[in-house]
Amino acid sequence: MNAINQSGWKPEMGNADETAPATYTGNKALMLEEALIFEIGTAATTGVDLADAPKVAARLGNLERHRDIGLPGLSEPETVRHYTRLSRQNYAIDLGFFPLGSCTMKHNPRLNEKVARMAGFADVHPLQPVETVQGALAVINELAMWLIQLTGMHGVAMTPKAGAHGELCGILCIKAALAARGDPRSVILVPESAHGTNPASAAFAGFSVENIPATSEGRVDLAALTARLGPDVAGVMITNPNTCGLFERDMREISDAVHAAGGYVYCDGANFNAIVGRVRPGDLGIDAMHINLHKTFSTPHGGGGPGSGPVVLSEALSPYGPLPFTARNADGHYALIEEETAQECHPHSFGRMTAFHGQMGMFTRALSYIMSHGADGLRQVAEDAVLNANYILRSLEDVLDAPFAHSGPCMHEALFSDNGLAEGFSTLDIAKGLIDEGYHPMTVYFPLVVHGAMLVEPTETESKATLDQFIGALRSVAERAKAGEPSLKSAPHHAPRRRLDETQAARKPVLVWREPEQLVAAE
């Protein structure tokens, strides 16, 4: 981010009228531009008056600081205004539609936020005596029962903190099950249409990974998969619905073939939003599947915030699930099964995934969401998400290439490619053009099986009017790209910042601010 100083506008920022006077501030109506926080405040000033600290003997040894920390000092109004102005340059679900595919950026009911902030949940501590947190354990236990019921599985591990963490949990369960029977299988098969973290999770757990191709329909090549099965294959990691936005119709046949060969089936449940209440993964032969509570069951998603990826397990893998977990005794009292008591009821656990019991705020939001919707409402979640995605797919397939439109209805997301754009124009130009239209871009260049992929997930929380606006905007940008309109190559024009040189940004990122070098006149 470049800066504005007292003398005027810095031309390298772009997005400004070349004829603007030297005193141009960079402001756009009420969107105020300003300098970096290091340039606004100085280390010699502060917004708070503090008495001099008493002199005491240092106890830090060689860790004692010998120079200023270098942080800027600002008054309270300066601080509040600085961060408020920055926040206005962000896009958010509370501002508009988020078309990001495979991310389920949907509206999260404020009721769920209110419940998560209730003192009995928000203030609970993981080291409190079990007797003092019976309500919190009851919430975890009830949510666990709902997840088992919705998926048709046998057990669930609640502690994994995110989708990839859940993947690792499921793979470790598979590894423990193989070790228990003395089976040295070492290969995990991962289809091309699976999420990118699937092979990474398998490799992290010590398995080697082999790719399974997709058919021209965008689904797993069943013949190629079954041909590769053998005594070295520990299992398959499959995403269903997959990242092409399609349901794997051969899922039952895939599971049966893998089981017959002695392996296990892991399903990436990141896209459970498309089938919740409609399909139970347990009925499809799945052995382990993570569920992103922060996508399917209401929690603000992204930005490095809290995640939660409970893993539902089949009867074959449940004995190997991680600690701790909740249990409801006959007298209605809730207990935590940890290492001290695991030998009595869960002796084959592979161990712990986390220090404590999971993310309490995620659990309360998810249970609030589930109970508010009920079984019929959750079914409607999937139906509306799929309806919205198909509406986008069919409304744009005449102006954007849709490589799998012939494969039948899509699920939760519509997939397009950059095929058919004017020479020299690409997916990136469409994504940047959308910013000028007031939208955060869709997911681009993923999945990798489609050249110049554009993945749009409308979710169930968007109205037809909202989708019509987005469709009109994307259609306009796509038509400009097909016509080769030169101005699109330099988009966005109305955003706070111009288009980056993405190669330089990736290879030579400027990650810290440094005091500019002072020019000294020659003697």
PyMOL commands that set and color helices and strands:
alter all, ss='L'
color gray80, all
select helices_A, chain A and resi 11-13+37-40+61-63+76-87+110-116+119-122+130-151+163-180+197-204+222-228+251-260+272-274+281-284+293-296+318-320+339-345+360-396+405-407+427-436+464-483+486-490+502-507
alter helices_A, ss='H'
color red, helices_A
select strands_A, chain A and resi 155-157+187-191+208-212+233-239+264-268+288-290+311-313+325-328+334-337+414-416+443-444+454-456
alter strands_A, ss='S'
color yellow, strands_A
deselect
rebuild
show_as cartoon
